[in-house]
């Protein structure tokens, strides 16, 4: 299974069905959230909202199933079981498992394409084992829940940059996803008005290898898309380099005064892939 959504994934509270379509229209994929965005007392109503927008026959959903992810509650909880019961009556088969901590939890989600959200110490330490599961299509990491699970108070320093433990978690999830050929999704940027900070973090996500980034507000989508969309000059340069590589017919060659080898060609290929998303 391959993750084909992105690069800008937008969370939408499941108990706000009037926002579903708007979120879908403004993003590359919408994450309908049954977990943190919904108060415990409202979770049943939120599941009802997902079912209600399917229509009388249940086969014409308001949201496109190929661009919809349902974030479900952590495995082992009563809410998790209720979420699965709800999903059985929908066409949605892309789920995000909140607080994924071990590969055994993925067994209950056979038949679903799963984004495992690693946001606890156990989840980070087990990221590689989780990524190895065949129904996992991607890994995402969560900063604030991780720090809370450690007894910390904030994932960021006063200058806005991540603390060392958060950076370690981010890198661990990225490497685990890459090792098993799964999508790596960067965490949300919670300072909504700070679009410059979001842009910088998104550019770093692109350069580091994250395939997508999650958003919590529609205004963030354009910024993330902008970071992932290569400039026309970069696309032209990548095409020129790959054409030169094909003409050279060797593993290492010179181009514009620089030595070119396999990794540099892969960077060019990545640029062209992002240009067509």
C-alpha positions in Angstrom: 0.0 0.0 0.0 1.2 3.5 -0.9 0.3 6.8 0.6 -0.8 9.1 -2.3 -2.3 12.1 -0.3 -0.5 15.3 0.6 1.5 17.4 1.0 -0.9 19.4 3.1 -3.1 17.4 5.4 -5.7 19.4 7.4 -7.3 18.3 10.7 -11.0 18.8 11.2 -13.0 18.0 14.4 -15.3 15.2 13.7 -18.1 16.9 15.7 -18.1 19.9 13.3 -19.6 18.3 10.2 -20.3 21.8 8.7 -16.5 22.1 8.3 -15.9 18.8 6.6 -16.4 20.0 3.0 -14.5 23.2 3.6 -11.6 21.4 5.0 -11.5 18.9 2.1 -11.7 21.8 -0.5 -8.8 23.7 1.1 -6.4 20.8 1.6 -4.9 17.8 -0.2 -6.6 15.5 2.3 -8.7 16.0 5.4 -8.1 14.3 8.7 -11.5 13.9 10.5 -10.5 13.8 14.1 -12.3 11.6 16.6 -9.6 12.0 19.3 -8.1 15.1 20.8 -10.3 17.6 18.9 -13.5 16.1 20.4 -14.4 16.3 24.1 -15.2 12.9 25.7 -18.8 13.8 26.1 -19.1 14.6 22.4 -17.4 11.6 20.9 -20.6 9.6 20.2 -22.1 12.6 18.6 -19.0 13.0 16.5 -19.3 9.4 15.2 -22.9 10.1 14.5 -21.9 13.1 12.4 -19.6 10.9 10.3 -22.4 8.5 9.6 -24.9 11.2 9.0 -23.0 12.7 6.1 -23.0 9.4 4.2 -26.6 9.9 2.8 -29.5 7.6 3.0 -27.9 4.7 1.1 -24.5 5.1 2.7 -22.7 4.9 -0.7 -22.4 8.6 -1.6 -20.3 10.2 1.2 -19.8 13.9 1.4 -16.1 13.4 1.7 -14.0 11.6 -0.9 -12.8 8.3 0.7 -9.6 8.5 -1.3 -8.7 11.9 0.3 -10.2 11.3 3.8 -8.4 10.0 6.9 -10.2 9.3 10.2 -8.1 9.8 13.3 -9.3 7.2 15.8 -8.8 7.0 19.5 -5.9 4.9 21.0 -6.0 1.2 20.8 -7.2 -0.6 23.9 -9.7 2.1 24.8 -13.5 1.8 24.7 -13.6 4.7 22.3 -11.3 2.8 19.9 -13.7 -0.1 19.7 -16.6 2.3 19.1 -14.6 4.1 16.4 -14.1 0.8 14.6 -17.7 -0.1 14.9 -18.6 3.3 13.3 -16.0 2.9 10.5 -17.4 -0.5 9.5 -20.5 1.3 8.3 -18.6 3.8 6.2 -16.5 3.6 3.0 -13.5 5.2 4.8 -10.5 2.9 5.0 -7.7 5.3 5.7 -7.2 5.8 9.5 -4.7 7.5 11.7 -4.1 5.6 15.0 -3.6 8.1 17.8 -0.8 7.2 20.3 0.4 4.1 18.4 2.8 2.3 20.7 3.5 -1.2 19.4 3.0 -3.3 16.3 0.4 -5.5 18.0 -2.0 -2.6 18.0 -2.0 -2.7 14.2 -3.5 -6.2 14.1 -6.9 -4.9 15.0 -6.8 -2.6 12.0 -6.3 -5.2 9.3 -8.1 -4.0 6.1 -7.3 -0.4 6.8 -4.5 1.8 5.5 -3.0 3.1 8.7 -1.0 6.2 9.5 0.6 5.4 12.9 0.8 8.5 15.0 3.9 8.1 17.3 3.4 10.6 20.1 4.5 8.8 23.3 7.9 7.6 24.5 6.9 4.0 23.7 5.7 4.9 20.2 8.9 6.6 19.3 11.1 3.8 20.6 8.9 1.3 18.6 8.6 3.4 15.5 10.6 1.0 13.3 8.6 -2.1 14.4 5.4 -0.2 13.8 6.6 1.0 10.3 7.3 -2.6 9.4 3.6 -3.6 9.7 2.2 -4.3 6.2 -1.0 -2.2 6.8 1.0 0.9 7.9 1.3 3.4 5.0 2.8 6.2 7.0 4.2 7.5 10.3 3.5 10.8 11.9 5.0 12.1 15.1 3.4 14.4 17.7 5.4 16.8 19.8 3.1 18.0 22.6 1.7 14.6 23.5 5.2 13.2 23.5 6.5 15.8 26.0 3.4 15.3 28.1 4.0 11.6 28.3 7.5 12.4 29.5 6.3 14.8 32.2 7.6 17.8 30.3 5.9 21.1 29.8 6.7 22.2 26.2 8.3 20.8 23.1 9.9 24.1 22.0 12.5 26.4 23.4 11.9 30.1 23.9 13.2 30.9 20.4 10.5 28.6 18.9 12.8 25.8 17.9 12.2 22.2 19.1 13.9 20.9 22.2 16.5 18.2 21.7 14.1 15.4 22.7 11.5 16.5 20.2 14.1 16.7 17.5 15.3 13.2 18.4 11.7 11.9 18.1 11.2 13.7 14.8 14.3 12.2 13.3 13.5 8.7 14.7 10.1 8.6 13.1 11.5 10.0 9.8 14.2 7.3 9.7 11.8 4.5 10.7 9.4 5.5 7.9 12.2 5.8 5.4 13.7 2.4 6.3 10.5 0.6 5.4 9.4 2.8 2.5 6.5 4.4 4.3 5.4 8.1 4.2 6.8 10.4 6.9 4.4 13.1 8.0 5.7 16.1 9.9 3.9 17.3 13.0 1.6 20.3 13.2 2.8 23.8 13.8 0.6 25.1 16.7 1.5 28.8 16.5 -1.2 29.6 13.9 -0.5 33.3 13.3 3.2 32.6 12.7 3.2 31.7 9.1 6.8 32.6 8.6 7.8 30.1 11.3 5.6 27.5 9.6 7.2 28.2 6.2 10.7 27.7 7.7 9.7 24.5 9.4 7.9 23.2 6.2 11.0 23.9 4.1 13.0 21.9 6.6 10.5 19.1 6.4 10.9 19.0 2.6 14.7 19.1 2.8 14.8 16.4 5.5 12.5 14.0 3.6 9.1 14.3 5.1 6.5 13.6 2.4 3.7 15.6 4.0 2.9 18.0 6.8 -0.2 18.2 8.9 -2.1 21.5 9.4 -4.5 22.6 12.1 -5.9 25.7 10.3 -6.9 26.3 6.7 -4.5 29.3 6.5 -1.6 27.0 6.9 -2.3 24.9 3.8 -1.0 27.4 1.3 2.2 27.8 3.2 2.9 24.1 3.4 2.0 23.6 -0.3 4.3 26.5 -1.2 7.2 24.8 0.7 6.7 21.5 -1.1 6.2 23.0 -4.6 9.6 23.4 -6.2 10.4 26.6 -8.2 10.3 26.4 -11.9 14.0 26.9 -12.0 14.6 24.0 -9.7 12.4 21.8 -11.9 14.3 22.8 -15.0 17.6 22.2 -13.4 16.5 18.8 -12.2 15.4 17.8 -15.7 18.7 19.1 -17.2 20.7 17.1 -14.7 18.8 13.9 -15.2 19.2 14.3 -19.0 22.9 14.8 -18.6 23.1 11.7 -16.4 21.3 9.6 -19.1 23.7 10.9 -21.7 26.8 10.3 -19.6 25.8 6.6 -19.0 28.1 6.3 -16.1 27.8 6.2 -12.3 29.8 9.4 -11.7 30.2 12.3 -14.0 30.9 16.0 -14.1 28.1 18.5 -14.6 28.5 22.3 -14.4 31.8 21.9 -12.7 30.5 19.5 -10.0 30.8 15.8 -9.4 27.5 14.1 -9.8 26.7 10.7 -8.3 23.7 8.6 -7.3 22.5 10.6 -4.2 22.4 13.9 -6.1 20.4 12.3 -8.9 17.9 11.1 -6.3 17.5 14.6 -5.1 16.7 15.7 -8.6 14.1 12.9 -8.9 12.5 14.0 -5.7 12.2 17.5 -7.0 10.3 16.3 -10.1 8.0 14.1 -8.0 7.0 17.1 -5.9 6.4 19.1 -9.0 3.6 16.8 -10.1 1.8 16.4 -6.7 
